[in-house]
Amino acid sequence: MPSTKQKFSIGYFILAFLGLFLIQTLFFAPQSENLSYRDFKTLLRAGKVADLSLGERTITGRLMTDGLEGLFPPAKLKAFRQGGQGESRFVTVQLDDPSLIPDLEAAGVQFQGRIESHWLGTLLSWIVPALVFVAIWGLFMRRMGTASGLMSIGKSKAKVYVE
């Protein structure tokens, strides 16, 4: 009689976890508009930047969306106001600009530095290749079986027949 018990699979757990992570990232994370550095500097000079967070590679912040009519074309304004009226989030690439900090201080913008953590990428760069090698080794060992493979080198398959 077949068993009606369901076996727990770690693969189903990982798949469900990744699915929930993607749903949270796509639908519930604050959406940021990508800006060019030139557009960012234009907004900074116009006094539309509320606050900033300076990372190693990116600059993120909030900008005031009211009064942008003369600065950008209507299509870009629509993208800014998509999140609602008042404020919008943006992200831009950090360039090596020595005048950035004086410009931020002159505009009166609150800014702070941010240390970006790279531990997950570093950990995955060590663990994933090791797991791939272990999986390939396990696949080869399973295919070889117990009677064949590396352990059977040197064993004679000759049979002795008695008269």
Secondary structure in CASP SS format (residue, H / E / C, confidence):
PFRMAT SS
TARGET T0000
AUTHOR 0000-0000-0000
METHOD secondary structure of the structure
MODEL  1
M C 1.00
P C 1.00
S C 1.00
T C 1.00
K C 1.00
Q C 1.00
K C 1.00
F C 1.00
S C 1.00
I H 1.00
G H 1.00
Y H 1.00
F H 1.00
I H 1.00
L H 1.00
A H 1.00
F H 1.00
L H 1.00
G H 1.00
L H 1.00
F H 1.00
L H 1.00
I H 1.00
Q H 1.00
T H 1.00
L H 1.00
F H 1.00
F H 1.00
A C 1.00
P C 1.00
Q C 1.00
S E 1.00
E E 1.00
N E 1.00
L C 1.00
S C 1.00
Y H 1.00
R H 1.00
D H 1.00
F H 1.00
K H 1.00
T H 1.00
L H 1.00
L H 1.00
R H 1.00
A H 1.00
G C 1.00
K C 1.00
V E 1.00
A E 1.00
D E 1.00
L E 1.00
S E 1.00
L E 1.00
G C 1.00
E C 1.00
R C 1.00
T E 1.00
I E 1.00
T E 1.00
G E 1.00
R E 1.00
L E 1.00
M E 1.00
T C 1.00
D C 1.00
G C 1.00
L C 1.00
E C 1.00
G C 1.00
L C 1.00
F C 1.00
P C 1.00
P H 1.00
A H 1.00
K H 1.00
L H 1.00
K H 1.00
A H 1.00
F H 1.00
R H 1.00
Q H 1.00
G H 1.00
G C 1.00
Q C 1.00
G C 1.00
E E 1.00
S E 1.00
R E 1.00
F E 1.00
V E 1.00
T E 1.00
V E 1.00
Q C 1.00
L C 1.00
D C 1.00
D C 1.00
P C 1.00
S C 1.00
L H 1.00
I H 1.00
P H 1.00
D H 1.00
L H 1.00
E H 1.00
A H 1.00
A H 1.00
G C 1.00
V C 1.00
Q E 1.00
F E 1.00
Q E 1.00
G E 1.00
R C 1.00
I C 1.00
E C 1.00
S C 1.00
H C 1.00
W H 1.00
L H 1.00
G H 1.00
T H 1.00
L H 1.00
L H 1.00
S H 1.00
W H 1.00
I H 1.00
V H 1.00
P H 1.00
A H 1.00
L H 1.00
V H 1.00
F H 1.00
V H 1.00
A H 1.00
I H 1.00
W H 1.00
G H 1.00
L H 1.00
F H 1.00
M H 1.00
R H 1.00
R H 1.00
M H 1.00
G C 1.00
T C 1.00
A C 1.00
S C 1.00
G C 1.00
L H 1.00
M H 1.00
S H 1.00
I C 1.00
G C 1.00
K C 1.00
S C 1.00
K C 1.00
A C 1.00
K C 1.00
V C 1.00
Y C 1.00
V C 1.00
E C 1.00
END
